[in-house]
Amino acid sequence: RKKLADECMYMCVSPSVSRRLPLVYHPHYSCSWPPKHRFPMSKFADLHAFLLTQPSVLATASWHQPELPPHAWVEAVHEREYYRAFLGSRLGDAEARRIGFREQLSRPELIRRTRLEVGGTVLTAKLALRHGLACNLAGGTHHAHAGAGSGFTILNDLAV
């Protein structure tokens, strides 16, 4: 874990002179979703679309797109067995119910967007260290524990 932290800090030490606000977004932050589900999955795409209509945002933002994070980053804070069960669509009914996504958990789109959200939060932290401030249009999912998801949170991107 120390090696991962050292690598992250090394990549974040060169300050930028840019005055543009770094915004992090990926088109896969939102995925197709049951229209009557309690979790508003479209909110990430809706926020992005709204920001693109704002002249002040267009004039001052720089857009960044995250990549999928290495599995080692996630496994540094989540139990490998839990994380690999999520990736392999092997979480049980009780685990799915606790998270709140039930039948949606095995969908490749949800697995990808969840991992991208983690990558986006890490990228946002790096950009904030470099620029003084940055915003991720998703993320902040903090209800997951090391070995279990909870409250619409599968992976704790803030802990990663």
RODREN-516098 format. One record per residue (C-alpha): x, y, z; chain; residue number from 1. Coordinates in steps of 0.05 Angstrom, whole numbers, plus 5000, padded with zeros to 4 digits. Each point is the difference from the previous one (the first is absolute). Layout:
<nodes>
> xx_yy_zz_cadena_num
> X_Y_Z_A_NUM
...
</nodes>
This chain:
<nodes>
> xx_yy_zz_cadena_num
> 5000_5000_5000_A_1
> 5057_5048_5015_A_2
> 5027_4989_4930_A_3
> 4933_5018_4969_A_4
> 4996_5063_5043_A_5
> 5071_5020_4980_A_6
> 4983_4990_4926_A_7
> 4938_5043_5007_A_8
> 5036_5056_5037_A_9
> 5057_4999_4949_A_10
> 4951_5013_4943_A_11
> 4967_5057_5038_A_12
> 5057_5046_5020_A_13
> 5008_5045_4940_A_14
> 4954_5061_5008_A_15
> 4967_5029_4939_A_16
> 4992_5072_4980_A_17
> 4933_4986_4967_A_18
> 4941_5043_5023_A_19
> 4948_4953_4971_A_20
> 4959_4958_5047_A_21
> 5013_4926_4988_A_22
> 4934_4961_4993_A_23
> 5002_4925_4997_A_24
> 4946_4962_4962_A_25
> 4992_4936_4961_A_26
> 4940_4985_4955_A_27
> 4994_4932_5034_A_28
> 4988_5032_5068_A_29
> 4927_4989_4983_A_30
> 4975_4935_4970_A_31
> 4932_4976_4977_A_32
> 4957_4990_5062_A_33
> 4929_4980_5019_A_34
> 4959_5064_4997_A_35
> 4964_4987_5066_A_36
> 5063_4982_5040_A_37
> 5011_5042_5063_A_38
> 5071_5017_4980_A_39
> 5001_5055_4947_A_40
> 5056_4972_4955_A_41
> 4990_5054_4947_A_42
> 5020_5055_5048_A_43
> 5073_4997_4978_A_44
> 4984_5008_4926_A_45
> 4947_5052_5017_A_46
> 5050_5042_5040_A_47
> 5051_4995_4943_A_48
> 4947_5022_4949_A_49
> 4979_5058_5044_A_50
> 5071_5024_5010_A_51
> 5011_5000_4925_A_52
> 4943_5051_4993_A_53
> 5034_5048_5048_A_54
> 5044_5052_4965_A_55
> 5040_5014_5064_A_56
> 5016_4926_5007_A_57
> 5020_4994_4927_A_58
> 5046_5060_5008_A_59
> 5034_4977_5063_A_60
> 5001_4924_5002_A_61
> 5049_4949_4974_A_62
> 4970_4931_4991_A_63
> 5035_4936_5020_A_64
> 4979_4928_4989_A_65
> 5020_4945_5049_A_66
> 5025_4932_4983_A_67
> 4985_4935_5035_A_68
> 5043_4995_5063_A_69
> 5048_4943_5011_A_70
> 4970_4944_5042_A_71
> 5056_5009_5051_A_72
> 4974_5070_5017_A_73
> 4931_4972_5017_A_74
> 5028_4939_5036_A_75
> 5042_5046_5043_A_76
> 4935_5021_5036_A_77
> 4949_4946_4983_A_78
> 5006_4926_5017_A_79
> 5023_4964_4938_A_80
> 4946_4947_5007_A_81
> 4944_5052_5002_A_82
> 5030_5040_4942_A_83
> 5011_4939_4956_A_84
> 4929_4975_5015_A_85
> 4973_5067_4977_A_86
> 5042_4998_4936_A_87
> 4978_4929_4986_A_88
> 4926_5014_5014_A_89
> 5001_4952_5059_A_90
> 4973_5042_5057_A_91
> 4943_4966_5036_A_92
> 4928_5024_5008_A_93
> 5012_5027_5070_A_94
> 5060_5040_4976_A_95
> 4962_5027_4940_A_96
> 4941_5020_5044_A_97
> 5047_5037_5049_A_98
> 5030_5039_4942_A_99
> 4931_5014_4970_A_100
> 5013_4980_4928_A_101
> 4977_4927_5003_A_102
> 4992_4973_4930_A_103
> 5041_5057_4971_A_104
> 5065_4979_5033_A_105
> 5019_4948_4948_A_106
> 4995_5049_4942_A_107
> 5067_5014_4967_A_108
> 4980_5073_4991_A_109
> 4991_5009_5075_A_110
> 5066_4965_5015_A_111
> 5036_5045_4950_A_112
> 4968_5065_5025_A_113
> 5015_4982_5072_A_114
> 5074_4989_4984_A_115
> 5002_5064_4957_A_116
> 4971_5039_5059_A_117
> 5059_4976_5042_A_118
> 5049_5020_4945_A_119
> 4965_5067_4995_A_120
> 5007_5014_5074_A_121
> 5074_4983_4999_A_122
> 5010_5043_4939_A_123
> 4962_5057_5033_A_124
> 5044_4996_5062_A_125
> 5062_5003_4957_A_126
> 4973_5059_4961_A_127
> 4981_5036_5064_A_128
> 5071_4992_5027_A_129
> 5027_5028_4935_A_130
> 4950_5056_4989_A_131
> 4974_5016_5070_A_132
> 4929_4977_4984_A_133
> 4965_4949_4956_A_134
> 4931_4969_4996_A_135
> 4976_4930_4981_A_136
> 4930_4997_4971_A_137
> 4991_4932_5035_A_138
> 5031_4969_5060_A_139
> 4998_5014_5073_A_140
> 4971_4931_5012_A_141
> 5020_4987_5071_A_142
> 4951_4948_5029_A_143
> 5039_4938_4978_A_144
> 5041_4963_5052_A_145
> 5063_4960_4987_A_146
> 4961_4936_4989_A_147
> 4930_5023_4982_A_148
> 4962_5053_4962_A_149
> 4943_5040_5030_A_150
> 4952_5057_4985_A_151
> 5009_5001_4924_A_152
> 5075_4996_5009_A_153
> 5038_4941_4972_A_154
> 5071_5027_5005_A_155
> 5023_5055_5047_A_156
> 5034_5045_4950_A_157
> 5020_5050_5054_A_158
> 5038_4947_5038_A_159
> 5038_4980_4937_A_160
</nodes>
